[in-house]
């Protein structure tokens, strides 16, 4: 309680009292812009504005897509247009501009930034959001074992819940097809999860890999030829360009995604992650804690906030000539029917899209408790080091 009280007092101090003489520069580096990534942007910017780092006029500059040089922070506001090479150049540019913090969005940009900073003698802070697995992406080894300048928030997937959802739709399901991105550093981990779940439950698993967007249709057709009863798409932080091709192949077979908002892209059922806004919000809380000297990134663990929502797209099911079971409909928080706009998934109360309504004092207390929950004790660090050593 004493620690949280001290953190709260720190938060209540004016920003100027804790800032250096120079205005800090944050490079807000995004892989690209989509509807769900816009929610992450909004989570970051809403939080910075709530704490007085952005004024309304400064926020308007960012909404126009331009960099912002403000009274309390400078913000380099960049995206790579989902181009891997452009993302590397974007990071180099941020370092050349003397950024104090790299705030990255997506596994791709977070991983590239971690590589770029690893060779620097005095790197800026790296705080990441929307990363499917920082431990397979070269960003961190475990929640507390990572470079001293790194912090952030991992996309949380409740695998036990996600992989049971297909059995709600079809209790007699025998074979699941798992469509993976072979280029992803997390493909091996997610395939291992699925294999373990298949052994535990007793269903057959067919795995098909795509190495590019043009391969997705071929991978989907391969799974359909194998006679799968359902198709699951591996989590991703890139574009949804392959989903239409999957859906065209999957006639009579439901397609599941662990990203709930993929129902807006046409999948049959989204089951799992809905926290695009929340992850931007949490990353910004870590940024603010770092700016105020409230936390030591070296002993601040990686955040992972639980959340699991199920959404059903009846429009997609109709095009696939599928009937969604009553049990599936009853278990879903969100149902897109024939008269709905699939984008309504982004406006559903189950999907966070704005800061919780509370007083400034309540917000500061809650944020202090959140940051305190991330602190790594010496015992936690020692335990994680031992666990990693045992795996070598």
KETI-40127 format. One record per residue (C-alpha): residue number from 1; x, y, z; residue in one letter. Coordinates in nm, 4 decimals. Example, Ala and Ser with C-alpha at 12.3 -4.5 7.8 and 13.67 -1.06 7.14 Angstrom:
<zamis>
[zami 1; [1.2300; -0.4500; 0.7800]; "a"],
[zami 2; [1.3670; -0.1060; 0.7140]; "s"],
</zamis>
This chain:
<zamis>
[zami 1; [0.0000; 0.0000; 0.0000]; "x"],
[zami 2; [0.2851; 0.2379; 0.0861]; "x"],
[zami 3; [0.4432; 0.1834; -0.2593]; "x"],
[zami 4; [0.1152; 0.2497; -0.4412]; "x"],
[zami 5; [0.0597; 0.5665; -0.2342]; "x"],
[zami 6; [0.4047; 0.6965; -0.3290]; "x"],
[zami 7; [0.3374; 0.6197; -0.6951]; "x"],
[zami 8; [0.0074; 0.8077; -0.6745]; "x"],
[zami 9; [0.1806; 1.1127; -0.5273]; "x"],
[zami 10; [0.4292; 1.0993; -0.8141]; "x"],
[zami 11; [0.1477; 1.0936; -1.0686]; "x"],
[zami 12; [-0.0179; 1.3937; -0.9079]; "x"],
[zami 13; [0.2916; 1.6118; -0.9515]; "x"],
[zami 14; [0.2802; 1.8462; -1.2516]; "x"],
[zami 15; [0.4401; 1.7114; -1.5650]; "x"],
[zami 16; [0.6862; 2.0001; -1.5857]; "x"],
[zami 17; [0.8173; 1.9237; -1.2381]; "x"],
[zami 18; [0.9382; 1.5813; -1.3453]; "x"],
[zami 19; [1.0422; 1.6462; -1.7030]; "x"],
[zami 20; [1.3973; 1.7233; -1.8118]; "x"],
[zami 21; [1.4821; 2.0690; -1.9417]; "x"],
[zami 22; [1.4402; 1.9336; -2.2935]; "x"],
[zami 23; [1.0980; 1.8261; -2.4150]; "x"],
[zami 24; [1.1060; 1.4451; -2.4589]; "x"],
[zami 25; [1.0560; 1.3039; -2.8067]; "x"],
[zami 26; [0.8400; 0.9941; -2.8576]; "x"],
[zami 27; [0.8579; 0.8151; -3.1900]; "x"],
[zami 28; [0.5146; 0.6532; -3.2340]; "x"],
[zami 29; [0.5946; 0.3913; -3.4973]; "x"],
[zami 30; [0.3155; 0.1865; -3.6519]; "x"],
[zami 31; [0.3332; -0.0876; -3.9117]; "x"],
[zami 32; [0.0279; 0.0457; -4.0939]; "x"],
[zami 33; [-0.3235; 0.1829; -4.0542]; "x"],
[zami 34; [-0.6372; -0.0327; -4.0387]; "x"],
[zami 35; [-0.9608; -0.0012; -3.8448]; "x"],
[zami 36; [-0.8274; -0.2058; -3.5542]; "x"],
[zami 37; [-0.4899; -0.0303; -3.5501]; "x"],
[zami 38; [-0.6737; 0.3022; -3.5354]; "x"],
[zami 39; [-0.8151; 0.1828; -3.2036]; "x"],
[zami 40; [-0.4614; 0.1247; -3.0743]; "x"],
[zami 41; [-0.3646; 0.4750; -3.1899]; "x"],
[zami 42; [-0.6666; 0.6155; -3.0112]; "x"],
[zami 43; [-0.5800; 0.4305; -2.6902]; "x"],
[zami 44; [-0.2308; 0.5832; -2.6910]; "x"],
[zami 45; [-0.3385; 0.9358; -2.7787]; "x"],
[zami 46; [-0.6412; 0.9422; -2.5456]; "x"],
[zami 47; [-0.4165; 0.8453; -2.2547]; "x"],
[zami 48; [-0.1460; 1.0999; -2.3365]; "x"],
[zami 49; [-0.4142; 1.3670; -2.3633]; "x"],
[zami 50; [-0.5783; 1.2644; -2.0357]; "x"],
[zami 51; [-0.2447; 1.3185; -1.8593]; "x"],
[zami 52; [-0.1864; 1.6592; -2.0167]; "x"],
[zami 53; [0.0874; 1.5589; -2.2592]; "x"],
[zami 54; [-0.1315; 1.6579; -2.5544]; "x"],
[zami 55; [-0.3680; 1.9534; -2.5889]; "x"],
[zami 56; [-0.6765; 1.9411; -2.8105]; "x"],
[zami 57; [-0.4999; 2.1495; -3.0762]; "x"],
[zami 58; [-0.1929; 1.9250; -3.0664]; "x"],
[zami 59; [-0.4150; 1.6183; -3.0934]; "x"],
[zami 60; [-0.5750; 1.7678; -3.4051]; "x"],
[zami 61; [-0.2295; 1.7909; -3.5646]; "x"],
[zami 62; [-0.1806; 1.4181; -3.5085]; "x"],
[zami 63; [-0.5263; 1.3339; -3.6387]; "x"],
[zami 64; [-0.4126; 1.5066; -3.9568]; "x"],
[zami 65; [-0.1240; 1.2626; -3.9801]; "x"],
[zami 66; [0.1594; 1.5081; -3.9093]; "x"],
[zami 67; [0.4380; 1.5028; -3.6516]; "x"],
[zami 68; [0.3664; 1.7160; -3.3464]; "x"],
[zami 69; [0.6134; 1.9404; -3.1625]; "x"],
[zami 70; [0.4338; 2.0382; -2.8456]; "x"],
[zami 71; [0.4829; 2.2049; -2.5118]; "x"],
[zami 72; [0.5290; 1.8829; -2.3145]; "x"],
[zami 73; [0.6264; 1.6206; -2.5733]; "x"],
[zami 74; [0.7326; 1.5936; -2.9340]; "x"],
[zami 75; [0.5658; 1.3094; -3.1204]; "x"],
[zami 76; [0.7072; 1.1622; -3.4398]; "x"],
[zami 77; [0.3908; 1.0069; -3.5834]; "x"],
[zami 78; [0.4845; 0.7507; -3.8479]; "x"],
[zami 79; [0.3587; 0.4365; -4.0213]; "x"],
[zami 80; [0.5289; 0.2045; -4.2670]; "x"],
[zami 81; [0.2304; 0.1202; -4.4858]; "x"],
[zami 82; [0.2753; -0.2511; -4.4012]; "x"],
[zami 83; [0.6104; -0.2473; -4.5797]; "x"],
[zami 84; [0.8871; -0.4305; -4.3933]; "x"],
[zami 85; [1.1676; -0.2318; -4.5568]; "x"],
[zami 86; [0.9888; 0.0964; -4.4893]; "x"],
[zami 87; [0.9520; -0.0063; -4.1244]; "x"],
[zami 88; [1.3307; -0.0459; -4.0944]; "x"],
[zami 89; [1.3874; 0.2971; -4.2479]; "x"],
[zami 90; [1.1234; 0.4452; -4.0171]; "x"],
[zami 91; [1.3124; 0.3180; -3.7128]; "x"],
[zami 92; [1.6461; 0.4498; -3.8448]; "x"],
[zami 93; [1.4856; 0.7890; -3.9002]; "x"],
[zami 94; [1.3470; 0.7949; -3.5456]; "x"],
[zami 95; [1.6934; 0.7239; -3.4058]; "x"],
[zami 96; [1.8461; 0.9932; -3.6269]; "x"],
[zami 97; [1.5850; 1.2365; -3.4911]; "x"],
[zami 98; [1.7058; 1.1611; -3.1378]; "x"],
[zami 99; [1.3890; 0.9956; -3.0090]; "x"],
[zami 100; [1.3913; 0.9327; -2.6337]; "x"],
[zami 101; [1.1249; 0.6615; -2.6586]; "x"],
[zami 102; [1.0314; 0.4286; -2.9432]; "x"],
[zami 103; [0.6646; 0.3393; -2.8983]; "x"],
[zami 104; [0.6040; 0.0611; -3.1503]; "x"],
[zami 105; [0.2830; -0.1046; -3.2672]; "x"],
[zami 106; [0.2913; -0.4593; -3.4155]; "x"],
[zami 107; [0.5198; -0.7580; -3.3837]; "x"],
[zami 108; [0.7048; -0.6559; -3.6990]; "x"],
[zami 109; [0.8006; -0.3051; -3.5855]; "x"],
[zami 110; [0.8683; -0.4111; -3.2266]; "x"],
[zami 111; [1.1042; -0.6851; -3.3435]; "x"],
[zami 112; [1.2860; -0.4589; -3.5886]; "x"],
[zami 113; [1.3257; -0.1907; -3.3238]; "x"],
[zami 114; [1.4659; -0.4414; -3.0743]; "x"],
[zami 115; [1.7268; -0.5481; -3.3320]; "x"],
[zami 116; [1.8212; -0.1896; -3.4135]; "x"],
[zami 117; [1.8643; -0.0920; -3.0471]; "x"],
[zami 118; [2.0644; -0.4005; -2.9495]; "x"],
[zami 119; [2.3788; -0.2587; -3.1124]; "x"],
[zami 120; [2.3604; 0.0857; -2.9476]; "x"],
[zami 121; [2.5651; 0.1799; -2.6429]; "x"],
[zami 122; [2.2977; 0.4125; -2.5020]; "x"],
[zami 123; [1.9662; 0.3123; -2.6609]; "x"],
[zami 124; [1.6407; 0.4984; -2.6094]; "x"],
[zami 125; [1.3524; 0.3236; -2.4337]; "x"],
[zami 126; [1.1543; 0.0720; -2.6387]; "x"],
[zami 127; [0.7914; 0.0343; -2.5327]; "x"],
[zami 128; [0.5866; -0.1944; -2.7558]; "x"],
[zami 129; [0.2198; -0.2798; -2.8099]; "x"],
[zami 130; [0.0274; -0.5323; -3.0234]; "x"],
[zami 131; [0.2974; -0.7996; -3.0196]; "x"],
[zami 132; [0.1736; -1.1581; -3.0439]; "x"],
[zami 133; [0.4757; -1.3032; -2.8608]; "x"],
[zami 134; [0.7727; -1.0872; -2.7581]; "x"],
[zami 135; [0.9555; -1.4040; -2.6500]; "x"],
[zami 136; [0.9690; -1.5507; -3.0011]; "x"],
[zami 137; [1.0236; -1.2141; -3.1679]; "x"],
[zami 138; [1.3627; -1.1258; -3.0221]; "x"],
[zami 139; [1.2232; -0.8542; -2.7953]; "x"],
[zami 140; [1.2406; -1.0323; -2.4599]; "x"],
[zami 141; [1.3209; -1.3705; -2.3079]; "x"],
[zami 142; [1.0461; -1.3692; -2.0443]; "x"],
[zami 143; [0.8230; -1.1175; -1.8683]; "x"],
[zami 144; [1.1091; -0.9922; -1.6481]; "x"],
[zami 145; [1.4183; -1.1013; -1.8448]; "x"],
[zami 146; [1.4772; -0.8487; -2.1209]; "x"],
[zami 147; [1.7013; -0.5527; -2.2022]; "x"],
[zami 148; [1.6887; -0.2856; -1.9303]; "x"],
[zami 149; [1.5410; -0.0297; -2.1704]; "x"],
[zami 150; [1.2482; -0.2469; -2.2878]; "x"],
[zami 151; [0.8880; -0.2564; -2.1684]; "x"],
[zami 152; [0.5493; -0.3104; -2.3237]; "x"],
[zami 153; [0.2354; -0.5150; -2.3508]; "x"],
[zami 154; [0.1767; -0.8526; -2.5154]; "x"],
[zami 155; [-0.1446; -0.9465; -2.6945]; "x"],
[zami 156; [-0.3216; -1.1900; -2.4626]; "x"],
[zami 157; [-0.4710; -1.5081; -2.6083]; "x"],
[zami 158; [-0.6586; -1.7520; -2.3867]; "x"],
[zami 159; [-0.5706; -2.0636; -2.5822]; "x"],
[zami 160; [-0.7804; -2.3018; -2.3747]; "x"],
[zami 161; [-1.0936; -2.0980; -2.4455]; "x"],
[zami 162; [-1.0109; -2.0213; -2.8080]; "x"],
[zami 163; [-0.9566; -2.3807; -2.9139]; "x"],
[zami 164; [-1.2701; -2.5059; -2.7394]; "x"],
[zami 165; [-1.4995; -2.2697; -2.9308]; "x"],
[zami 166; [-1.5105; -2.4859; -3.2471]; "x"],
[zami 167; [-1.6529; -2.7681; -3.0325]; "x"],
[zami 168; [-1.9359; -2.5408; -2.9203]; "x"],
[zami 169; [-2.0376; -2.5091; -3.2832]; "x"],
[zami 170; [-1.9772; -2.8777; -3.3592]; "x"],
[zami 171; [-1.9340; -3.1176; -3.0632]; "x"],
[zami 172; [-1.8591; -3.4016; -3.3073]; "x"],
[zami 173; [-1.5728; -3.2152; -3.4767]; "x"],
[zami 174; [-1.2890; -3.4536; -3.5663]; "x"],
[zami 175; [-1.0315; -3.2565; -3.7680]; "x"],
[zami 176; [-0.9148; -2.8955; -3.7355]; "x"],
[zami 177; [-0.7088; -2.7244; -4.0028]; "x"],
[zami 178; [-0.4541; -2.4718; -3.8747]; "x"],
[zami 179; [-0.3420; -2.2126; -4.1289]; "x"],
[zami 180; [-0.0091; -2.0538; -4.0324]; "x"],
[zami 181; [0.2175; -1.7798; -4.1631]; "x"],
[zami 182; [0.5437; -1.9655; -4.2218]; "x"],
[zami 183; [0.7440; -1.6417; -4.2027]; "x"],
[zami 184; [0.6213; -1.5531; -3.8566]; "x"],
[zami 185; [0.8603; -1.6048; -3.5619]; "x"],
[zami 186; [0.5645; -1.7237; -3.3526]; "x"],
[zami 187; [0.4411; -1.9913; -3.5962]; "x"],
[zami 188; [0.6312; -2.2703; -3.4235]; "x"],
[zami 189; [0.4997; -2.1734; -3.0790]; "x"],
[zami 190; [0.1387; -2.1543; -3.1934]; "x"],
[zami 191; [0.1629; -2.4822; -3.3823]; "x"],
[zami 192; [0.2995; -2.6433; -3.0655]; "x"],
[zami 193; [0.0003; -2.5073; -2.8698]; "x"],
[zami 194; [-0.2382; -2.6571; -3.1242]; "x"],
[zami 195; [-0.0607; -2.9936; -3.1259]; "x"],
[zami 196; [-0.0789; -3.0081; -2.7469]; "x"],
[zami 197; [-0.4460; -2.9226; -2.7509]; "x"],
[zami 198; [-0.5128; -3.1874; -3.0178]; "x"],
[zami 199; [-0.3397; -3.4512; -2.8031]; "x"],
[zami 200; [-0.5350; -3.3408; -2.4963]; "x"],
[zami 201; [-0.8804; -3.3346; -2.6558]; "x"],
[zami 202; [-0.8269; -3.6089; -2.9134]; "x"],
[zami 203; [-0.8875; -3.4482; -3.2514]; "x"],
[zami 204; [-0.6747; -3.4616; -3.5668]; "x"],
[zami 205; [-0.4719; -3.1553; -3.6658]; "x"],
[zami 206; [-0.3854; -3.0606; -4.0224]; "x"],
[zami 207; [-0.1345; -2.7752; -4.0640]; "x"],
[zami 208; [-0.0946; -2.5723; -4.3833]; "x"],
[zami 209; [0.1590; -2.2918; -4.4223]; "x"],
[zami 210; [0.1479; -1.9796; -4.6363]; "x"],
[zami 211; [0.4594; -1.7754; -4.7065]; "x"],
[zami 212; [0.2842; -1.4850; -4.8803]; "x"],
[zami 213; [-0.0634; -1.3434; -4.9369]; "x"],
[zami 214; [-0.0853; -1.5248; -5.2700]; "x"],
[zami 215; [-0.0202; -1.8586; -5.0960]; "x"],
[zami 216; [-0.3147; -1.8238; -4.8597]; "x"],
[zami 217; [-0.5721; -1.9563; -5.1074]; "x"],
[zami 218; [-0.3523; -2.2581; -5.1834]; "x"],
[zami 219; [-0.3091; -2.3285; -4.8099]; "x"],
[zami 220; [-0.6850; -2.3071; -4.7544]; "x"],
[zami 221; [-0.7518; -2.5410; -5.0461]; "x"],
[zami 222; [-0.4947; -2.7847; -4.9061]; "x"],
[zami 223; [-0.6841; -2.7949; -4.5749]; "x"],
[zami 224; [-1.0187; -2.8400; -4.7485]; "x"],
[zami 225; [-0.8732; -3.1282; -4.9543]; "x"],
[zami 226; [-0.7647; -3.2913; -4.6270]; "x"],
[zami 227; [-1.1308; -3.2980; -4.5166]; "x"],
[zami 228; [-1.1062; -3.0635; -4.2166]; "x"],
[zami 229; [-1.4194; -2.9805; -4.0186]; "x"],
[zami 230; [-1.2993; -2.6302; -3.9231]; "x"],
[zami 231; [-1.0187; -2.3886; -4.0125]; "x"],
[zami 232; [-0.8322; -2.1788; -3.7563]; "x"],
[zami 233; [-0.6156; -1.8843; -3.8614]; "x"],
[zami 234; [-0.2964; -1.8117; -3.6699]; "x"],
[zami 235; [-0.2883; -1.4761; -3.4834]; "x"],
[zami 236; [-0.1234; -1.1992; -3.6818]; "x"],
[zami 237; [-0.0429; -0.8286; -3.6593]; "x"],
[zami 238; [-0.0308; -0.7670; -4.0343]; "x"],
[zami 239; [-0.3022; -0.7055; -4.2932]; "x"],
[zami 240; [-0.6081; -0.9296; -4.3347]; "x"],
[zami 241; [-0.5497; -0.9584; -4.7105]; "x"],
[zami 242; [-0.5778; -1.3386; -4.7174]; "x"],
[zami 243; [-0.9130; -1.3746; -4.5424]; "x"],
[zami 244; [-1.1355; -1.3373; -4.8536]; "x"],
[zami 245; [-0.9374; -1.6134; -5.0251]; "x"],
[zami 246; [-0.9811; -1.8424; -4.7261]; "x"],
[zami 247; [-1.3535; -1.7745; -4.7122]; "x"],
[zami 248; [-1.4004; -1.8496; -5.0819]; "x"],
[zami 249; [-1.2432; -2.1917; -5.0323]; "x"],
[zami 250; [-1.4118; -2.2779; -4.7025]; "x"],
[zami 251; [-1.7617; -2.3652; -4.8256]; "x"],
[zami 252; [-1.9417; -2.5667; -4.5591]; "x"],
[zami 253; [-1.6553; -2.5265; -4.3083]; "x"],
[zami 254; [-1.6455; -2.2526; -4.0408]; "x"],
[zami 255; [-1.3381; -2.0314; -4.0276]; "x"],
[zami 256; [-1.2226; -1.9170; -3.6840]; "x"],
[zami 257; [-0.9864; -1.6361; -3.5931]; "x"],
[zami 258; [-0.8391; -1.5580; -3.2483]; "x"],
[zami 259; [-0.8876; -1.1895; -3.3376]; "x"],
[zami 260; [-1.2504; -1.1044; -3.2608]; "x"],
[zami 261; [-1.2515; -0.8080; -3.4981]; "x"],
[zami 262; [-1.1793; -1.0404; -3.7922]; "x"],
[zami 263; [-1.5555; -1.0935; -3.8177]; "x"],
[zami 264; [-1.5519; -0.7477; -3.9795]; "x"],
[zami 265; [-1.3107; -0.8935; -4.2375]; "x"],
[zami 266; [-1.5453; -1.1840; -4.3129]; "x"],
[zami 267; [-1.4452; -1.4793; -4.0903]; "x"],
[zami 268; [-1.7265; -1.6936; -3.9542]; "x"],
[zami 269; [-1.6362; -1.6731; -3.5869]; "x"],
[zami 270; [-1.3895; -1.4543; -3.3959]; "x"],
[zami 271; [-1.2869; -1.5922; -3.0597]; "x"],
[zami 272; [-1.0250; -1.4325; -2.8372]; "x"],
[zami 273; [-0.8392; -1.1016; -2.8541]; "x"],
[zami 274; [-1.0467; -0.7833; -2.8657]; "x"],
[zami 275; [-0.8064; -0.5425; -2.6950]; "x"],
[zami 276; [-0.6752; -0.3161; -2.9717]; "x"],
[zami 277; [-0.7622; -0.0020; -2.7772]; "x"],
[zami 278; [-0.6686; -0.1502; -2.4391]; "x"],
[zami 279; [-0.3161; -0.2374; -2.5517]; "x"],
[zami 280; [-0.2555; 0.1185; -2.6720]; "x"],
[zami 281; [-0.3928; 0.2451; -2.3417]; "x"],
[zami 282; [-0.1672; 0.0142; -2.1400]; "x"],
[zami 283; [0.1422; 0.0959; -2.3471]; "x"],
[zami 284; [0.0775; 0.4674; -2.2966]; "x"],
[zami 285; [0.0484; 0.4140; -1.9195]; "x"],
[zami 286; [0.3971; 0.2569; -1.9276]; "x"],
[zami 287; [0.5294; 0.5474; -2.1382]; "x"],
[zami 288; [0.3890; 0.7982; -1.8895]; "x"],
[zami 289; [0.5292; 0.6070; -1.5929]; "x"],
[zami 290; [0.8709; 0.6110; -1.7605]; "x"],
[zami 291; [0.8530; 0.9821; -1.8483]; "x"],
[zami 292; [0.7659; 1.0723; -1.4909]; "x"],
[zami 293; [1.0407; 0.8602; -1.3414]; "x"],
[zami 294; [0.7729; 0.6562; -1.1722]; "x"],
[zami 295; [0.8998; 0.3185; -1.2915]; "x"],
[zami 296; [1.2333; 0.1569; -1.3697]; "x"],
[zami 297; [1.1923; -0.0163; -1.7055]; "x"],
[zami 298; [1.4681; -0.2604; -1.6093]; "x"],
[zami 299; [1.2411; -0.4009; -1.3383]; "x"],
[zami 300; [0.9069; -0.3459; -1.5096]; "x"],
[zami 301; [0.7635; -0.6670; -1.6491]; "x"],
[zami 302; [0.5783; -0.7093; -1.9759]; "x"],
[zami 303; [0.2042; -0.6625; -1.9392]; "x"],
[zami 304; [-0.0528; -0.9137; -2.0635]; "x"],
[zami 305; [-0.4131; -0.8190; -1.9959]; "x"],
[zami 306; [-0.6726; -1.1002; -2.0071]; "x"],
[zami 307; [-0.9675; -1.0626; -2.2364]; "x"],
[zami 308; [-1.1766; -1.3093; -2.4386]; "x"],
[zami 309; [-1.4807; -1.2299; -2.6522]; "x"],
[zami 310; [-1.6715; -1.4438; -2.9042]; "x"],
[zami 311; [-1.8314; -1.2924; -3.2142]; "x"],
[zami 312; [-2.0357; -1.4705; -3.4831]; "x"],
[zami 313; [-2.0805; -1.3473; -3.8405]; "x"],
[zami 314; [-2.4080; -1.4878; -3.9761]; "x"],
[zami 315; [-2.3520; -1.3124; -4.3092]; "x"],
[zami 316; [-2.0309; -1.5099; -4.3606]; "x"],
[zami 317; [-2.2020; -1.8310; -4.2483]; "x"],
[zami 318; [-2.4775; -1.7815; -4.5063]; "x"],
[zami 319; [-2.2222; -1.7359; -4.7866]; "x"],
[zami 320; [-2.0477; -2.0529; -4.6689]; "x"],
[zami 321; [-2.3780; -2.2438; -4.6639]; "x"],
[zami 322; [-2.3365; -2.3026; -4.2911]; "x"],
[zami 323; [-2.5889; -2.3160; -4.0101]; "x"],
[zami 324; [-2.4637; -2.1738; -3.6818]; "x"],
[zami 325; [-2.5728; -2.3828; -3.3842]; "x"],
[zami 326; [-2.7954; -2.2443; -3.1116]; "x"],
[zami 327; [-2.5247; -2.3217; -2.8553]; "x"],
[zami 328; [-2.2767; -2.1111; -3.0547]; "x"],
[zami 329; [-2.5189; -1.8207; -3.0807]; "x"],
[zami 330; [-2.5926; -1.8322; -2.7088]; "x"],
[zami 331; [-2.2224; -1.8295; -2.6201]; "x"],
[zami 332; [-2.1425; -1.5282; -2.8394]; "x"],
[zami 333; [-2.1245; -1.1750; -2.7021]; "x"],
[zami 334; [-2.1522; -1.0298; -3.0540]; "x"],
[zami 335; [-2.3710; -1.1537; -3.3420]; "x"],
[zami 336; [-2.3522; -0.9946; -3.6863]; "x"],
[zami 337; [-2.6828; -1.0774; -3.8539]; "x"],
[zami 338; [-2.8112; -1.0258; -4.2077]; "x"],
[zami 339; [-2.9086; -0.6637; -4.1392]; "x"],
[zami 340; [-2.5901; -0.5669; -3.9507]; "x"],
[zami 341; [-2.2808; -0.3822; -4.0630]; "x"],
[zami 342; [-1.9923; -0.6207; -3.9779]; "x"],
[zami 343; [-1.7948; -0.3174; -3.8581]; "x"],
[zami 344; [-2.0405; -0.2975; -3.5674]; "x"],
[zami 345; [-1.8038; -0.5350; -3.3893]; "x"],
[zami 346; [-1.5820; -0.2313; -3.3247]; "x"],
[zami 347; [-1.8672; -0.0464; -3.1585]; "x"],
[zami 348; [-1.9870; -0.3273; -2.9322]; "x"],
[zami 349; [-1.9557; -0.2717; -2.5534]; "x"],
[zami 350; [-1.7375; -0.5833; -2.5307]; "x"],
[zami 351; [-1.4688; -0.4043; -2.7339]; "x"],
[zami 352; [-1.2985; -0.1212; -2.5438]; "x"],
[zami 353; [-1.2917; 0.2002; -2.7485]; "x"],
[zami 354; [-1.2465; 0.4784; -2.4932]; "x"],
[zami 355; [-1.0968; 0.5535; -2.1534]; "x"],
[zami 356; [-1.3023; 0.4420; -1.8528]; "x"],
[zami 357; [-1.5080; 0.7272; -1.7115]; "x"],
[zami 358; [-1.3614; 0.8275; -1.3743]; "x"],
[zami 359; [-1.2144; 1.1247; -1.1929]; "x"],
[zami 360; [-0.8509; 1.2203; -1.2432]; "x"],
[zami 361; [-0.7716; 1.0961; -0.8930]; "x"],
[zami 362; [-0.9400; 0.7611; -0.9573]; "x"],
[zami 363; [-0.7593; 0.7250; -1.2906]; "x"],
[zami 364; [-0.4215; 0.7988; -1.1344]; "x"],
[zami 365; [-0.4822; 0.5510; -0.8540]; "x"],
[zami 366; [-0.5862; 0.2786; -1.0980]; "x"],
[zami 367; [-0.2907; 0.3453; -1.3253]; "x"],
[zami 368; [-0.0534; 0.3415; -1.0281]; "x"],
[zami 369; [-0.1874; 0.0013; -0.9248]; "x"],
[zami 370; [-0.1460; -0.1252; -1.2842]; "x"],
[zami 371; [0.2171; -0.0125; -1.2989]; "x"],
[zami 372; [0.2884; -0.1550; -0.9566]; "x"],
[zami 373; [0.1497; -0.4920; -1.0700]; "x"],
[zami 374; [0.4189; -0.5045; -1.3386]; "x"],
[zami 375; [0.7134; -0.4656; -1.1035]; "x"],
[zami 376; [0.9603; -0.7556; -1.1073]; "x"],
[zami 377; [1.1015; -0.8528; -0.7692]; "x"],
[zami 378; [1.4515; -0.9966; -0.7348]; "x"],
[zami 379; [1.2876; -1.3313; -0.6601]; "x"],
[zami 380; [1.0815; -1.3205; -0.9811]; "x"],
[zami 381; [1.3881; -1.2346; -1.1860]; "x"],
[zami 382; [1.5891; -1.5175; -1.0285]; "x"],
[zami 383; [1.3090; -1.7690; -1.0887]; "x"],
[zami 384; [1.2749; -1.6709; -1.4539]; "x"],
[zami 385; [1.6514; -1.6799; -1.5071]; "x"],
[zami 386; [1.6619; -2.0304; -1.3624]; "x"],
[zami 387; [1.3701; -2.1430; -1.5807]; "x"],
[zami 388; [1.5419; -2.0103; -1.8924]; "x"],
[zami 389; [1.8709; -2.1751; -1.7962]; "x"],
[zami 390; [1.6959; -2.5108; -1.7561]; "x"],
[zami 391; [1.5715; -2.4890; -2.1159]; "x"],
[zami 392; [1.9193; -2.4389; -2.2642]; "x"],
</zamis>
